[in-house]
Amino acid sequence: MVYEYVTFYSIETMKTKISLRVLNIDIKIYQTFYDKKHYSYLDEEFVALDVKGNPRPEHREVELLRQIYDNREFEVVDYLGLVSYKFGMKTRLTGVDFKSFINANPGYDVYFITPFPQSAYFSYNVWEQGEFWHPGLKELADKLFVAAGVPYSVASTGRNTLSTLLFSNFWVGNSRFWGKFGEVIKAMISAIDDMQLSEKNKYYSHTFHAGSNCEMFPFIFERLVSTMLKHDPDIKFLSYSYTTEDLLESCDSESERIIIQTMKCIIDGWDEGGEQGDQRAIFSVFNQQVNMYSKLFWDHHHYPYL
């Protein structure tokens, strides 16, 4: 694949480039990068976006999503998205695969691909999974929802099956979805900016991630789409579907594979029958066991997505 012919947009020129877009583009997906070594991971179906000039790097891709919303580009294309250079590594899919999935299933507001689909079988929802890796995440999220005037809560999110599970920005939305999503993230960012310093600092405190430390901030926002889907019944959404073989291939450890092999059919039956308290307790045990093993493993191995 030759990348000398890829047009690299920068944050500074992204807004002016909108007027130069090719007409009749139905699906437009930006792919972020910030180093030349990322070129080999870029997908020619996506529009490469150099993000070295991110004015708020502590916000990571959340700031880019806010800028895209403010630029209103979602009003001139049918579907718009933003993924990272890690898209192919994490999903084992291509830009063609993503666009084909969307084109084959018309009529939804947002389409998404979760890079860790196996998590649906050992974590009750995105917040329970996140709390293990980032202690205090749930409390910070709830405080932020209240401060921003957003009618969501961790407790009312309920179960995330594969149909609503997402830990990343690997989604593409239409103008209806962008309108809802953009207003929520702007309200949440503004709420943090307006907090007293002692409270604000909690959202930028460090937490373990991929063998190093990272601010808490992005881990709240990367769970926002899953939370929106469980709170807003007007959003029409579709998740990429996975076979059992796909799930097993996604597993990072033998403990994850054992749960998929032995419990998938049982958990699917639980989800079809509705939520029950005792099942949530079982998920809590699975979540602790699997993620504890994963943490011990990555403490002593190179994380693959860096």
Stockholm file with secondary structure:
# STOCKHOLM 1.0

chainA/1-306         MVYEYVTFYSIETMKTKISLRVLNIDIKIYQTFYDKKHYSYLDEEFVALDVKGNPRPEHREVELLRQIYDNREFEVVDYLGLVSYKFGMKTRLTGVDFKSFINANPGYDVYFITPFPQSAYFSYNVWEQGEFWHPGLKELADKLFVAAGVPYSVASTGRNTLSTLLFSNFWVGNSRFWGKFGEVIKAMISAIDDMQLSEKNKYYSHTFHAGSNCEMFPFIFERLVSTMLKHDPDIKFLSYSYTTEDLLESCDSESERIIIQTMKCIIDGWDEGGEQGDQRAIFSVFNQQVNMYSKLFWDHHHYPYL
#=GR chainA/1-306 SS CCCTTCCCEEHHHHHHHGGGCCTTCCEEEEEEECSGGGGGGCCTTSEEEECTTCSCGGGTHHHHHHHHHHHTGGGTSSEEEEEETTHHHHHSCCHHHHHHHHHTSCSCSEEECCSCGGGGGTCSSHHHHHHHHSTTHHHHHHHHHHHHTCCCCSGGGCCCCTTTCCCSSCEEECHHHHHHHHHHHHHHHHHHHTSCHHHHGGGGSEEEETTEEEESHHHHHTTHHHHHHHHCTTCCEEECCCCHHHHHHHCSSHHHHHHHHHHHHHHHHHHHHCCCHHHHHHHHHHHHHHHHHHHHHHTSSCCTTC
#=GC SS_cons         CCCTTCCCEEHHHHHHHGGGCCTTCCEEEEEEECSGGGGGGCCTTSEEEECTTCSCGGGTHHHHHHHHHHHTGGGTSSEEEEEETTHHHHHSCCHHHHHHHHHTSCSCSEEECCSCGGGGGTCSSHHHHHHHHSTTHHHHHHHHHHHHTCCCCSGGGCCCCTTTCCCSSCEEECHHHHHHHHHHHHHHHHHHHTSCHHHHGGGGSEEEETTEEEESHHHHHTTHHHHHHHHCTTCCEEECCCCHHHHHHHCSSHHHHHHHHHHHHHHHHHHHHCCCHHHHHHHHHHHHHHHHHHHHHHTSSCCTTC
//
